[in-house]
């Protein structure tokens, strides 16, 4: 065979290989397209699955069929991850799990990625028409033996989530009011009293019917000892309480004049019943307690929810100083300064701790820094930090 014939044979072989590769390529593409999940079918599958999880024994069959053999579950409320025994041993699935008489799922988003789908949604359970559970979920849906199943499922119980977010929320729908309210209370937490007053006045103008819009001004008047003006403001707020939540009402009461420390503590206890995780309520309640161990225990409750809180770390630093644990006190103020570096109070407090530790040079620097920062606030110099200047001058 001549060279030309050999070359021809090679060419045919290569051409045949190319055709084979092309055919395989298109086969793969076709297979991928063919196996791609249908978004509408996935949504119907998820909605039907949850709606069937009712009335005890009747729910077990569909529940078993819809759970993939390799499913992993993720409880985002407490961090649990695992594959329960009942996934592979269906005899352990109990009818009493499905006690609701109605389960309503709402699919909020679906994205299909070839042969799997990512589904986000909400789920509500009802007993006798009363909503008893509500959660958010994310599921990965795929196929097993040609049938749609749950491959992965994560959820967060909204009841627990709400409990962990039980703050003094403002009863307002006015655009921009929530953001301004949060800024006001953040200023209050960091003793920027002029700022708190300015935010309060602006918030009252934005939503005249919002009772807690006055908190910043109440805080300002209380800390500046202006009792008569505070009493007049309380009278002004009274008609607005009708539209306020219990948490808002009792929070406002904490700033009304009290005849004794016991009465003031009682007011904070009432407020904490309705806003147990509000950092300002928790911190001030601890402040008015007398027993140091109870003070620390209460602040720890708040720090468990808000480990980076300015007011709670500040409060804990002073309690640790009182206990004689200066290292712990400094650590809490390090958190305060690191997370909230623009707050003069963080540096003033660190100055107190350093001074108590015998480090007068650094203490003076901290007091001076706090005072200088308090000169440059949005609403002008903050008089509260004039004490920082006096502390620094006393160390000359």
VEXKOLGU-796150 format. One record per residue (C-alpha): residue number from 1; residue in one letter; x, y, z. Coordinates in pm, 1 decimal, m for minus. Example, Ala and Ser with C-alpha at 12.3 -4.5 7.8 and 13.67 -1.06 7.14 Angstrom:
REM residues 2
seq: 1 type: a x: 1230.0 y: m450.0 z: 780.0
seq: 2 type: s x: 1367.0 y: m106.0 z: 714.0
REM end
This chain:
REM residues 396
seq: 1 type: x x: 0.0 y: 0.0 z: 0.0
seq: 2 type: x x: 135.7 y: 340.0 z: m97.7
seq: 3 type: x x: 171.9 y: 633.9 z: 134.5
seq: 4 type: x x: m139.9 y: 797.4 z: m8.5
seq: 5 type: x x: m350.4 y: 493.3 z: 66.6
seq: 6 type: x x: m218.8 y: 479.0 z: 423.7
seq: 7 type: x x: m294.1 y: 845.9 z: 472.1
seq: 8 type: x x: m642.3 y: 794.2 z: 335.5
seq: 9 type: x x: m703.7 y: 518.8 z: 586.1
seq: 10 type: x x: m585.0 y: 736.8 z: 870.8
seq: 11 type: x x: m807.8 y: 1019.1 z: 750.4
seq: 12 type: x x: m1111.2 y: 789.8 z: 744.7
seq: 13 type: x x: m1028.9 y: 664.0 z: 1090.3
seq: 14 type: x x: m995.8 y: 1015.2 z: 1230.0
seq: 15 type: x x: m1315.0 y: 1122.0 z: 1053.6
seq: 16 type: x x: m1495.2 y: 826.3 z: 1205.4
seq: 17 type: x x: m1361.8 y: 911.6 z: 1548.6
seq: 18 type: x x: m1477.9 y: 1271.7 z: 1507.2
seq: 19 type: x x: m1825.4 y: 1155.9 z: 1413.2
seq: 20 type: x x: m1830.1 y: 929.5 z: 1716.7
seq: 21 type: x x: m1717.3 y: 1214.1 z: 1942.9
seq: 22 type: x x: m1977.2 y: 1448.6 z: 1792.9
seq: 23 type: x x: m2248.7 y: 1189.4 z: 1839.0
seq: 24 type: x x: m2141.6 y: 1128.8 z: 2197.3
seq: 25 type: x x: m2130.6 y: 1504.9 z: 2260.9
seq: 26 type: x x: m2482.7 y: 1558.4 z: 2128.3
seq: 27 type: x x: m2602.1 y: 1249.8 z: 2314.1
seq: 28 type: x x: m2472.0 y: 1393.1 z: 2640.9
seq: 29 type: x x: m2628.3 y: 1731.1 z: 2568.4
seq: 30 type: x x: m2956.4 y: 1568.9 z: 2476.5
seq: 31 type: x x: m2942.1 y: 1350.1 z: 2785.1
seq: 32 type: x x: m2873.7 y: 1651.6 z: 3007.0
seq: 33 type: x x: m3158.0 y: 1847.1 z: 2852.0
seq: 34 type: x x: m3384.7 y: 1546.4 z: 2872.1
seq: 35 type: x x: m3305.7 y: 1490.9 z: 3241.4
seq: 36 type: x x: m3348.8 y: 1855.8 z: 3335.4
seq: 37 type: x x: m3628.2 y: 1895.8 z: 3588.2
seq: 38 type: x x: m3948.7 y: 2078.3 z: 3507.1
seq: 39 type: x x: m3995.1 y: 2376.3 z: 3738.5
seq: 40 type: x x: m4375.5 y: 2347.2 z: 3749.7
seq: 41 type: x x: m4362.5 y: 1976.9 z: 3831.3
seq: 42 type: x x: m4112.2 y: 2042.0 z: 4108.9
seq: 43 type: x x: m4337.8 y: 2309.3 z: 4259.1
seq: 44 type: x x: m4642.8 y: 2080.5 z: 4243.3
seq: 45 type: x x: m4440.4 y: 1802.3 z: 4405.6
seq: 46 type: x x: m4329.4 y: 2022.0 z: 4697.1
seq: 47 type: x x: m4672.2 y: 2176.8 z: 4756.3
seq: 48 type: x x: m4845.2 y: 1838.0 z: 4743.5
seq: 49 type: x x: m4588.2 y: 1677.1 z: 4971.2
seq: 50 type: x x: m4649.6 y: 1927.1 z: 5248.9
seq: 51 type: x x: m5026.5 y: 1941.8 z: 5205.3
seq: 52 type: x x: m5036.1 y: 1561.7 z: 5250.6
seq: 53 type: x x: m4856.9 y: 1575.3 z: 5586.0
seq: 54 type: x x: m5175.7 y: 1580.7 z: 5792.5
seq: 55 type: x x: m5421.8 y: 1357.9 z: 5974.6
seq: 56 type: x x: m5179.8 y: 1107.5 z: 6122.3
seq: 57 type: x x: m5162.5 y: 766.1 z: 5959.1
seq: 58 type: x x: m5276.2 y: 890.2 z: 5617.3
seq: 59 type: x x: m4960.1 y: 1102.3 z: 5584.9
seq: 60 type: x x: m4705.8 y: 823.4 z: 5631.7
seq: 61 type: x x: m4720.3 y: 664.1 z: 5284.5
seq: 62 type: x x: m4657.8 y: 981.8 z: 5081.9
seq: 63 type: x x: m4399.8 y: 1094.6 z: 5335.0
seq: 64 type: x x: m4199.0 y: 774.0 z: 5289.3
seq: 65 type: x x: m4221.9 y: 785.8 z: 4910.6
seq: 66 type: x x: m4104.8 y: 1145.8 z: 4886.2
seq: 67 type: x x: m3789.9 y: 1115.1 z: 5099.9
seq: 68 type: x x: m3469.4 y: 1023.6 z: 4917.7
seq: 69 type: x x: m3257.4 y: 740.5 z: 5057.0
seq: 70 type: x x: m2955.3 y: 970.8 z: 5093.4
seq: 71 type: x x: m3138.0 y: 1274.9 z: 5229.8
seq: 72 type: x x: m2961.2 y: 1505.1 z: 5475.4
seq: 73 type: x x: m3159.8 y: 1728.7 z: 5709.8
seq: 74 type: x x: m3050.0 y: 2065.0 z: 5850.5
seq: 75 type: x x: m3226.3 y: 2240.4 z: 6138.0
seq: 76 type: x x: m3110.8 y: 2601.3 z: 6105.1
seq: 77 type: x x: m3280.4 y: 2694.4 z: 6433.7
seq: 78 type: x x: m3029.8 y: 2497.7 z: 6642.7
seq: 79 type: x x: m2756.9 y: 2384.6 z: 6401.8
seq: 80 type: x x: m2847.6 y: 2014.1 z: 6395.7
seq: 81 type: x x: m2740.8 y: 1819.4 z: 6084.8
seq: 82 type: x x: m2803.7 y: 1454.2 z: 6018.0
seq: 83 type: x x: m2986.3 y: 1163.2 z: 5858.9
seq: 84 type: x x: m3236.6 y: 1015.9 z: 6107.1
seq: 85 type: x x: m3285.9 y: 639.5 z: 6143.9
seq: 86 type: x x: m3633.8 y: 661.2 z: 5995.6
seq: 87 type: x x: m3489.1 y: 744.9 z: 5652.1
seq: 88 type: x x: m3385.1 y: 382.9 z: 5606.4
seq: 89 type: x x: m3618.3 y: 226.1 z: 5859.9
seq: 90 type: x x: m3968.0 y: 344.4 z: 5774.3
seq: 91 type: x x: m4117.1 y: 156.1 z: 6068.3
seq: 92 type: x x: m3985.8 y: 437.3 z: 6285.6
seq: 93 type: x x: m4203.0 y: 699.8 z: 6111.9
seq: 94 type: x x: m4483.3 y: 780.8 z: 6356.3
seq: 95 type: x x: m4838.0 y: 888.9 z: 6279.2
seq: 96 type: x x: m4833.8 y: 1134.4 z: 6568.5
seq: 97 type: x x: m4581.4 y: 1348.1 z: 6382.3
seq: 98 type: x x: m4859.1 y: 1457.1 z: 6148.2
seq: 99 type: x x: m5106.2 y: 1597.4 z: 6400.4
seq: 100 type: x x: m5200.6 y: 1913.8 z: 6207.4
seq: 101 type: x x: m5525.0 y: 1919.8 z: 6014.5
seq: 102 type: x x: m5383.0 y: 2155.9 z: 5752.7
seq: 103 type: x x: m5034.4 y: 2227.5 z: 5617.4
seq: 104 type: x x: m4992.3 y: 2516.0 z: 5375.4
seq: 105 type: x x: m4669.7 y: 2560.0 z: 5181.6
seq: 106 type: x x: m4573.8 y: 2866.1 z: 4982.9
seq: 107 type: x x: m4295.0 y: 2834.2 z: 4727.8
seq: 108 type: x x: m4106.2 y: 3162.6 z: 4701.4
seq: 109 type: x x: m3830.2 y: 3067.9 z: 4458.5
seq: 110 type: x x: m3723.7 y: 2774.7 z: 4239.1
seq: 111 type: x x: m3404.5 y: 2738.3 z: 4039.9
seq: 112 type: x x: m3343.6 y: 2429.4 z: 3827.1
seq: 113 type: x x: m2983.9 y: 2318.3 z: 3776.2
seq: 114 type: x x: m3003.2 y: 2025.4 z: 3536.9
seq: 115 type: x x: m3125.6 y: 1723.6 z: 3730.3
seq: 116 type: x x: m3171.3 y: 1901.0 z: 4065.8
seq: 117 type: x x: m3385.0 y: 2194.4 z: 4178.7
seq: 118 type: x x: m3332.1 y: 2443.0 z: 4461.6
seq: 119 type: x x: m3658.6 y: 2540.3 z: 4630.8
seq: 120 type: x x: m3714.0 y: 2812.1 z: 4891.6
seq: 121 type: x x: m4043.3 y: 2857.6 z: 5069.3
seq: 122 type: x x: m4253.5 y: 2899.9 z: 5382.7
seq: 123 type: x x: m4463.2 y: 2642.5 z: 5563.4
seq: 124 type: x x: m4752.7 y: 2696.2 z: 5803.3
seq: 125 type: x x: m4935.3 y: 2435.2 z: 6011.0
seq: 126 type: x x: m5287.9 y: 2468.0 z: 6146.8
seq: 127 type: x x: m5494.5 y: 2293.3 z: 6411.6
seq: 128 type: x x: m5865.5 y: 2380.9 z: 6415.6
seq: 129 type: x x: m5795.4 y: 2684.6 z: 6202.8
seq: 130 type: x x: m5530.5 y: 2820.5 z: 6441.9
seq: 131 type: x x: m5180.0 y: 2862.4 z: 6304.1
seq: 132 type: x x: m4959.4 y: 2656.4 z: 6535.5
seq: 133 type: x x: m4631.6 y: 2647.5 z: 6344.6
seq: 134 type: x x: m4453.3 y: 2852.9 z: 6082.7
seq: 135 type: x x: m4113.2 y: 2792.0 z: 5932.0
seq: 136 type: x x: m3898.3 y: 2875.2 z: 5635.6
seq: 137 type: x x: m3737.9 y: 2597.1 z: 5432.0
seq: 138 type: x x: m3489.1 y: 2526.0 z: 5156.0
seq: 139 type: x x: m3496.6 y: 2192.9 z: 4974.3
seq: 140 type: x x: m3291.1 y: 2025.2 z: 4705.8
seq: 141 type: x x: m3519.8 y: 1815.3 z: 4486.1
seq: 142 type: x x: m3391.7 y: 1544.5 z: 4253.3
seq: 143 type: x x: m3495.1 y: 1209.7 z: 4111.1
seq: 144 type: x x: m3460.9 y: 862.8 z: 4256.1
seq: 145 type: x x: m3570.1 y: 565.5 z: 4044.6
seq: 146 type: x x: m3734.6 y: 813.2 z: 3806.8
seq: 147 type: x x: m3941.4 y: 981.1 z: 4082.1
seq: 148 type: x x: m3900.5 y: 1322.9 z: 4242.6
seq: 149 type: x x: m3771.4 y: 1309.5 z: 4600.6
seq: 150 type: x x: m3619.4 y: 1536.6 z: 4862.8
seq: 151 type: x x: m3238.8 y: 1508.4 z: 4847.5
seq: 152 type: x x: m3166.3 y: 1780.7 z: 5105.9
seq: 153 type: x x: m3397.0 y: 1974.0 z: 5334.5
seq: 154 type: x x: m3322.4 y: 2258.4 z: 5577.0
seq: 155 type: x x: m3563.9 y: 2462.0 z: 5783.6
seq: 156 type: x x: m3588.4 y: 2730.0 z: 6050.9
seq: 157 type: x x: m3874.3 y: 2749.9 z: 6295.6
seq: 158 type: x x: m4000.0 y: 3106.9 z: 6278.1
seq: 159 type: x x: m4145.5 y: 3085.8 z: 6628.9
seq: 160 type: x x: m3794.9 y: 3030.9 z: 6766.2
seq: 161 type: x x: m3661.1 y: 3295.2 z: 6532.9
seq: 162 type: x x: m3915.2 y: 3546.7 z: 6654.5
seq: 163 type: x x: m3836.6 y: 3457.9 z: 7014.9
seq: 164 type: x x: m3471.3 y: 3530.9 z: 6948.7
seq: 165 type: x x: m3570.8 y: 3862.0 z: 6794.7
seq: 166 type: x x: m3807.6 y: 3977.0 z: 7069.0
seq: 167 type: x x: m3714.4 y: 4342.7 z: 7073.5
seq: 168 type: x x: m3906.3 y: 4664.5 z: 7117.7
seq: 169 type: x x: m4015.2 y: 4698.9 z: 6756.3
seq: 170 type: x x: m4185.5 y: 5025.8 z: 6660.0
seq: 171 type: x x: m4550.4 y: 5002.3 z: 6554.9
seq: 172 type: x x: m4512.2 y: 5193.7 z: 6231.3
seq: 173 type: x x: m4548.1 y: 5138.7 z: 5859.1
seq: 174 type: x x: m4401.9 y: 5475.9 z: 5762.2
seq: 175 type: x x: m4115.1 y: 5440.9 z: 5518.7
seq: 176 type: x x: m3781.7 y: 5516.2 z: 5680.0
seq: 177 type: x x: m3918.5 y: 5512.0 z: 6035.2
seq: 178 type: x x: m3766.5 y: 5177.6 z: 6135.8
seq: 179 type: x x: m3417.9 y: 5277.8 z: 6023.5
seq: 180 type: x x: m3440.8 y: 5608.5 z: 6211.6
seq: 181 type: x x: m3577.0 y: 5431.1 z: 6518.9
seq: 182 type: x x: m3284.2 y: 5189.7 z: 6516.7
seq: 183 type: x x: m3038.3 y: 5479.8 z: 6485.2
seq: 184 type: x x: m3206.5 y: 5654.2 z: 6777.4
seq: 185 type: x x: m3181.0 y: 5354.4 z: 7006.4
seq: 186 type: x x: m2823.2 y: 5285.8 z: 6900.5
seq: 187 type: x x: m2736.6 y: 5642.4 z: 7000.1
seq: 188 type: x x: m2912.1 y: 5584.7 z: 7332.3
seq: 189 type: x x: m2711.2 y: 5265.7 z: 7390.7
seq: 190 type: x x: m2386.5 y: 5456.1 z: 7340.1
seq: 191 type: x x: m2480.6 y: 5763.4 z: 7543.8
seq: 192 type: x x: m2478.8 y: 5995.4 z: 7245.8
seq: 193 type: x x: m2765.2 y: 6179.6 z: 7406.5
seq: 194 type: x x: m2780.0 y: 6477.8 z: 7172.7
seq: 195 type: x x: m2791.3 y: 6240.7 z: 6875.7
seq: 196 type: x x: m3068.4 y: 6038.5 z: 7041.0
seq: 197 type: x x: m3267.8 y: 6357.4 z: 7093.0
seq: 198 type: x x: m3219.1 y: 6466.7 z: 6731.1
seq: 199 type: x x: m3326.0 y: 6128.2 z: 6596.7
seq: 200 type: x x: m3624.5 y: 6132.2 z: 6829.9
seq: 201 type: x x: m3742.0 y: 6473.7 z: 6710.7
seq: 202 type: x x: m3701.6 y: 6369.4 z: 6346.9
seq: 203 type: x x: m3887.9 y: 6044.9 z: 6406.9
seq: 204 type: x x: m4178.1 y: 6224.2 z: 6574.7
seq: 205 type: x x: m4199.4 y: 6450.6 z: 6271.5
seq: 206 type: x x: m4188.4 y: 6149.8 z: 6038.8
seq: 207 type: x x: m4454.5 y: 5952.5 z: 6228.3
seq: 208 type: x x: m4642.8 y: 6173.7 z: 6476.6
seq: 209 type: x x: m4852.4 y: 5878.3 z: 6598.9
seq: 210 type: x x: m4559.6 y: 5659.7 z: 6702.4
seq: 211 type: x x: m4531.9 y: 5658.0 z: 7082.1
seq: 212 type: x x: m4179.4 y: 5512.1 z: 7095.8
seq: 213 type: x x: m4055.6 y: 5786.8 z: 6864.8
seq: 214 type: x x: m4023.9 y: 5986.6 z: 7188.7
seq: 215 type: x x: m3782.6 y: 5741.8 z: 7356.0
seq: 216 type: x x: m3473.9 y: 5935.8 z: 7251.3
seq: 217 type: x x: m3607.2 y: 6257.1 z: 7402.9
seq: 218 type: x x: m3720.1 y: 6075.3 z: 7719.4
seq: 219 type: x x: m3371.3 y: 5929.2 z: 7749.5
seq: 220 type: x x: m3216.2 y: 6274.7 z: 7704.7
seq: 221 type: x x: m3441.0 y: 6439.1 z: 7964.1
seq: 222 type: x x: m3397.2 y: 6155.3 z: 8213.4
seq: 223 type: x x: m3016.3 y: 6157.5 z: 8198.1
seq: 224 type: x x: m3006.3 y: 6536.3 z: 8220.7
seq: 225 type: x x: m3234.1 y: 6541.9 z: 8526.2
seq: 226 type: x x: m3510.3 y: 6745.2 z: 8359.5
seq: 227 type: x x: m3798.2 y: 6586.7 z: 8550.7
seq: 228 type: x x: m4065.6 y: 6850.9 z: 8482.3
seq: 229 type: x x: m4005.4 y: 6837.0 z: 8105.8
seq: 230 type: x x: m4008.2 y: 6457.1 z: 8121.4
seq: 231 type: x x: m4345.5 y: 6455.7 z: 8299.3
seq: 232 type: x x: m4488.6 y: 6693.8 z: 8039.0
seq: 233 type: x x: m4362.8 y: 6469.5 z: 7761.1
seq: 234 type: x x: m4521.5 y: 6163.9 z: 7924.5
seq: 235 type: x x: m4858.0 y: 6343.8 z: 7918.3
seq: 236 type: x x: m4801.4 y: 6420.0 z: 7550.0
seq: 237 type: x x: m4728.8 y: 6056.7 z: 7471.7
seq: 238 type: x x: m5028.3 y: 5912.8 z: 7658.3
seq: 239 type: x x: m5285.6 y: 5938.2 z: 7371.8
seq: 240 type: x x: m5045.6 y: 5761.3 z: 7136.7
seq: 241 type: x x: m5017.6 y: 5449.3 z: 7354.2
seq: 242 type: x x: m5344.8 y: 5312.3 z: 7219.0
seq: 243 type: x x: m5169.7 y: 5207.9 z: 6897.5
seq: 244 type: x x: m4858.3 y: 5078.0 z: 7073.3
seq: 245 type: x x: m4765.1 y: 4718.0 z: 7148.9
seq: 246 type: x x: m4728.0 y: 4596.9 z: 7507.7
seq: 247 type: x x: m4350.4 y: 4592.6 z: 7462.8
seq: 248 type: x x: m4360.2 y: 4958.5 z: 7355.7
seq: 249 type: x x: m4591.3 y: 5061.4 z: 7638.6
seq: 250 type: x x: m4386.7 y: 4895.9 z: 7911.5
seq: 251 type: x x: m4060.9 y: 5026.0 z: 7765.4
seq: 252 type: x x: m4194.2 y: 5380.9 z: 7783.0
seq: 253 type: x x: m4294.0 y: 5316.7 z: 8145.7
seq: 254 type: x x: m3934.5 y: 5229.2 z: 8235.4
seq: 255 type: x x: m3844.6 y: 5593.5 z: 8175.8
seq: 256 type: x x: m4121.0 y: 5738.8 z: 8390.4
seq: 257 type: x x: m4024.7 y: 5861.1 z: 8738.4
seq: 258 type: x x: m4015.3 y: 5593.1 z: 9008.3
seq: 259 type: x x: m4034.4 y: 5627.8 z: 9384.6
seq: 260 type: x x: m3784.5 y: 5348.1 z: 9450.2
seq: 261 type: x x: m3530.7 y: 5120.4 z: 9285.5
seq: 262 type: x x: m3770.2 y: 4830.0 z: 9342.4
seq: 263 type: x x: m4041.5 y: 5007.8 z: 9143.9
seq: 264 type: x x: m3797.7 y: 5078.9 z: 8860.7
seq: 265 type: x x: m3683.2 y: 4715.8 z: 8853.6
seq: 266 type: x x: m4045.0 y: 4603.8 z: 8841.2
seq: 267 type: x x: m4102.8 y: 4822.4 z: 8535.1
seq: 268 type: x x: m3806.3 y: 4666.1 z: 8355.3
seq: 269 type: x x: m3923.9 y: 4318.1 z: 8447.0
seq: 270 type: x x: m4262.2 y: 4394.9 z: 8292.6
seq: 271 type: x x: m4098.9 y: 4525.8 z: 7974.9
seq: 272 type: x x: m3868.2 y: 4224.3 z: 7945.7
seq: 273 type: x x: m4170.0 y: 3992.3 z: 7950.4
seq: 274 type: x x: m4259.4 y: 4128.7 z: 7606.6
seq: 275 type: x x: m3911.1 y: 4204.5 z: 7471.2
seq: 276 type: x x: m3677.6 y: 3960.6 z: 7644.3
seq: 277 type: x x: m3389.2 y: 4009.8 z: 7402.2
seq: 278 type: x x: m3391.1 y: 4386.2 z: 7377.9
seq: 279 type: x x: m3032.1 y: 4483.7 z: 7466.1
seq: 280 type: x x: m3116.0 y: 4822.9 z: 7615.6
seq: 281 type: x x: m3383.1 y: 4681.2 z: 7844.6
seq: 282 type: x x: m3154.4 y: 4396.3 z: 7948.4
seq: 283 type: x x: m2859.3 y: 4625.9 z: 8018.8
seq: 284 type: x x: m3051.4 y: 4884.3 z: 8219.7
seq: 285 type: x x: m3228.6 y: 4615.4 z: 8418.8
seq: 286 type: x x: m2889.9 y: 4470.1 z: 8514.2
seq: 287 type: x x: m2766.6 y: 4819.0 z: 8602.1
seq: 288 type: x x: m3043.4 y: 4868.9 z: 8859.1
seq: 289 type: x x: m2994.3 y: 4528.6 z: 9021.0
seq: 290 type: x x: m2784.7 y: 4535.4 z: 9337.9
seq: 291 type: x x: m2641.7 y: 4184.1 z: 9354.9
seq: 292 type: x x: m2332.6 y: 4164.5 z: 9132.2
seq: 293 type: x x: m2383.2 y: 3799.2 z: 9042.8
seq: 294 type: x x: m2740.6 y: 3868.1 z: 8932.7
seq: 295 type: x x: m2615.2 y: 4161.3 z: 8729.2
seq: 296 type: x x: m2362.4 y: 3944.5 z: 8550.8
seq: 297 type: x x: m2613.9 y: 3664.3 z: 8494.6
seq: 298 type: x x: m2859.0 y: 3905.7 z: 8331.9
seq: 299 type: x x: m2602.6 y: 4060.6 z: 8101.5
seq: 300 type: x x: m2488.7 y: 3712.1 z: 8000.1
seq: 301 type: x x: m2843.9 y: 3643.3 z: 7882.7
seq: 302 type: x x: m2821.3 y: 3944.5 z: 7655.6
seq: 303 type: x x: m2469.6 y: 3867.1 z: 7533.6
seq: 304 type: x x: m2570.8 y: 3515.2 z: 7437.2
seq: 305 type: x x: m2804.9 y: 3670.6 z: 7182.2
seq: 306 type: x x: m2587.1 y: 3974.8 z: 7101.7
seq: 307 type: x x: m2220.6 y: 3895.6 z: 7170.7
seq: 308 type: x x: m2112.3 y: 4216.6 z: 6993.1
seq: 309 type: x x: m2357.3 y: 4451.2 z: 7166.5
seq: 310 type: x x: m2202.9 y: 4783.5 z: 7265.7
seq: 311 type: x x: m2411.0 y: 4848.4 z: 7575.6
seq: 312 type: x x: m2397.2 y: 4490.5 z: 7703.8
seq: 313 type: x x: m2020.1 y: 4456.8 z: 7665.5
seq: 314 type: x x: m1977.0 y: 4796.8 z: 7828.8
seq: 315 type: x x: m2196.4 y: 4695.8 z: 8118.7
seq: 316 type: x x: m2020.7 y: 4361.5 z: 8161.0
seq: 317 type: x x: m1680.4 y: 4531.9 z: 8166.6
seq: 318 type: x x: m1778.9 y: 4735.6 z: 8472.8
seq: 319 type: x x: m1928.2 y: 4430.6 z: 8643.3
seq: 320 type: x x: m1609.5 y: 4234.7 z: 8580.0
seq: 321 type: x x: m1408.2 y: 4524.3 z: 8721.5
seq: 322 type: x x: m1628.1 y: 4515.5 z: 9031.2
seq: 323 type: x x: m1552.9 y: 4143.9 z: 9062.7
seq: 324 type: x x: m1182.1 y: 4220.4 z: 9032.7
seq: 325 type: x x: m1136.2 y: 4044.1 z: 8697.5
seq: 326 type: x x: m961.6 y: 4322.3 z: 8508.7
seq: 327 type: x x: m856.9 y: 4100.9 z: 8216.0
seq: 328 type: x x: m1218.9 y: 4005.6 z: 8149.2
seq: 329 type: x x: m1319.9 y: 4370.2 z: 8179.6
seq: 330 type: x x: m1062.1 y: 4473.4 z: 7919.1
seq: 331 type: x x: m1167.7 y: 4189.7 z: 7688.8
seq: 332 type: x x: m1528.3 y: 4309.2 z: 7684.3
seq: 333 type: x x: m1417.2 y: 4663.2 z: 7609.7
seq: 334 type: x x: m1191.3 y: 4533.0 z: 7333.2
seq: 335 type: x x: m1507.7 y: 4393.9 z: 7175.0
seq: 336 type: x x: m1680.1 y: 4728.6 z: 7219.7
seq: 337 type: x x: m1394.4 y: 4924.5 z: 7060.5
seq: 338 type: x x: m1333.0 y: 4675.0 z: 6780.1
seq: 339 type: x x: m1695.9 y: 4644.6 z: 6670.1
seq: 340 type: x x: m1799.3 y: 5003.9 z: 6746.7
seq: 341 type: x x: m1479.4 y: 5206.8 z: 6686.2
seq: 342 type: x x: m1661.2 y: 5538.8 z: 6637.6
seq: 343 type: x x: m1826.9 y: 5546.1 z: 6979.9
seq: 344 type: x x: m1666.8 y: 5784.6 z: 7233.0
seq: 345 type: x x: m1813.7 y: 5589.6 z: 7522.5
seq: 346 type: x x: m1607.2 y: 5282.6 z: 7435.1
seq: 347 type: x x: m1283.6 y: 5477.8 z: 7492.6
seq: 348 type: x x: m1410.6 y: 5653.5 z: 7804.4
seq: 349 type: x x: m1498.0 y: 5316.1 z: 7955.5
seq: 350 type: x x: m1160.8 y: 5170.4 z: 7860.3
seq: 351 type: x x: m1002.3 y: 5467.4 z: 8033.8
seq: 352 type: x x: m1189.3 y: 5377.7 z: 8354.0
seq: 353 type: x x: m1071.5 y: 5017.1 z: 8337.4
seq: 354 type: x x: m710.2 y: 5111.2 z: 8261.9
seq: 355 type: x x: m710.2 y: 5365.1 z: 8544.1
seq: 356 type: x x: m842.0 y: 5102.9 z: 8785.4
seq: 357 type: x x: m563.5 y: 4873.1 z: 8663.1
seq: 358 type: x x: m300.6 y: 5134.8 z: 8743.6
seq: 359 type: x x: m217.6 y: 5230.1 z: 8385.2
seq: 360 type: x x: m263.8 y: 5606.4 z: 8416.8
seq: 361 type: x x: m79.1 y: 5696.0 z: 8094.8
seq: 362 type: x x: m301.3 y: 5490.1 z: 7865.0
seq: 363 type: x x: m607.6 y: 5578.6 z: 8070.5
seq: 364 type: x x: m541.9 y: 5947.7 z: 8007.4
seq: 365 type: x x: m502.3 y: 5881.0 z: 7634.0
seq: 366 type: x x: m836.5 y: 5700.8 z: 7627.6
seq: 367 type: x x: m1015.0 y: 5982.4 z: 7812.3
seq: 368 type: x x: m869.0 y: 6239.4 z: 7574.6
seq: 369 type: x x: m969.8 y: 6032.3 z: 7272.8
seq: 370 type: x x: m1325.6 y: 5995.7 z: 7401.2
seq: 371 type: x x: m1354.0 y: 6370.2 z: 7456.1
seq: 372 type: x x: m1211.9 y: 6460.7 z: 7115.6
seq: 373 type: x x: m1442.3 y: 6215.3 z: 6937.8
seq: 374 type: x x: m1740.5 y: 6359.9 z: 7122.8
seq: 375 type: x x: m1661.9 y: 6703.0 z: 6974.8
seq: 376 type: x x: m1716.0 y: 6580.0 z: 6619.2
seq: 377 type: x x: m2057.5 y: 6415.5 z: 6644.9
seq: 378 type: x x: m2327.2 y: 6496.1 z: 6387.7
seq: 379 type: x x: m2531.8 y: 6704.5 z: 6628.5
seq: 380 type: x x: m2231.0 y: 6883.3 z: 6772.1
seq: 381 type: x x: m2030.6 y: 6835.3 z: 7093.4
seq: 382 type: x x: m2182.0 y: 6587.5 z: 7339.1
seq: 383 type: x x: m2184.4 y: 6737.2 z: 7689.5
seq: 384 type: x x: m2195.0 y: 6393.8 z: 7851.7
seq: 385 type: x x: m1829.4 y: 6340.9 z: 7761.2
seq: 386 type: x x: m1712.3 y: 6658.4 z: 7931.3
seq: 387 type: x x: m1648.5 y: 6417.5 z: 8217.1
seq: 388 type: x x: m1389.0 y: 6244.3 z: 7997.1
seq: 389 type: x x: m1195.9 y: 6570.2 z: 7972.0
seq: 390 type: x x: m1212.1 y: 6619.2 z: 8348.8
seq: 391 type: x x: m1080.3 y: 6265.9 z: 8405.3
seq: 392 type: x x: m789.0 y: 6330.4 z: 8170.2
seq: 393 type: x x: m705.3 y: 6663.0 z: 8334.8
seq: 394 type: x x: m708.3 y: 6499.2 z: 8677.6
seq: 395 type: x x: m421.5 y: 6274.7 z: 8560.1
seq: 396 type: x x: m188.6 y: 6564.3 z: 8468.5
REM end
